[in-house]
Amino acid sequence: MKLILANPRGFCAGVNMAIEALETALTRFGAPLYVYHEIVHNRPIVVRFRAKGVIFVDSIAEVPPGSTVMYSAHGVAPEIRRQSAERNLRAIDATCPLVTKVHTAAIRYAKEGYTIVYIGHEGHDEVIGTMGEAPDSIVLVEDVEDVAALTFPPDTKLAFLTQTTLSVDETRGIIAALRQKYPQIAGPSQDDICYATQNRQEAVRDLVDEADVVIVLGSRNSSNSNRLAEIARQNGKAAYLIDTVAELNLNWFRPTDTILITAGASAPEDHVQEVINHLRHTFAAEVETRTVREENVRFPLPRELRVLPRI
């Protein structure tokens, strides 16, 4: 067996920042510490932080007044910030800067009188937060069929934005459909899909033809991890999305297979290594790391954690 280890894979700068922020906040303020939604979409990480006293909530009403709350990497709507202020919460904003960029664009377009067509997956935390910035000015589309169903007059002042964790190929088709139907539509100079999402997808596309099976480390609710598995399947390969080595099924493999291994942007590297070690032990697998693109991005901690509290 041969293992091709895709690089880049795993944690992006936004996830690194959010996890470091939560660890720092725990050290500084102690437990219990509340997080609005999952800090990142990865089940093992959530389980690990729960064991340290972090309480993940889906409503600000669940956070006791005067407590510390952290906003997840996916961002929140202004209404959540207002509710936090009402409850006198110490709020720490761990929103990924690339998501914040989309929020800022939504606010700007709305102020300039645009109707915004937002490409994303309904119900995703990032989508809820972004649409909350200008709820009266944003319409969500998920695919080209949704674009076909739009009924704006031809001269409507339109702009588009995208969720950061989508498939590059899928989004390209939706944007093309929007531009064909509404040639006047404004948008970013390039789509809003984040660098890490694009790089991980590029690595799978470049390497998948060499593989018989693709293993993606990531959680079921991780949009970018799901997109990696989808790309492999679209290229005719069996692809499996797993959180840990415990979910690995040896019946997926033949001893002579070539296995492509990658990880979504919120999947820890130690789980990748556990899968590799298991396949090495079971099949005497040889490992080859293939780097498609280098990454050197780093985001600073949230402002609230860069300033030491007064004693």
Secondary structure, DSSP 8 states (H G I E B T S, - for coil): -EEEEEES-S--HHHHHHHHHHHHHHHHH-SSEEEES-SSS-HHHHHHHHHTTEEEES-GGGS-TT-EEEE-TT---HHHHHHHHHTT-EEEE---HHHHHHHHHHHHHHHTT-EEEEES-TT-HHHHHHHTTSTTTEEEE-SHHHHHH----TT--EEEEE-TTS-HHHHHHHHHHHHHH-TT-B--SS----HHHHHHHHHHHHHGGG-SEEEEE--TT-HHHHHHHHHHHHTT-EEEEESSGGG--GGG--TT-EEEEEE-TT--HHHHHHHHHHHHHHH--EEEEEESS---------HHHHS----
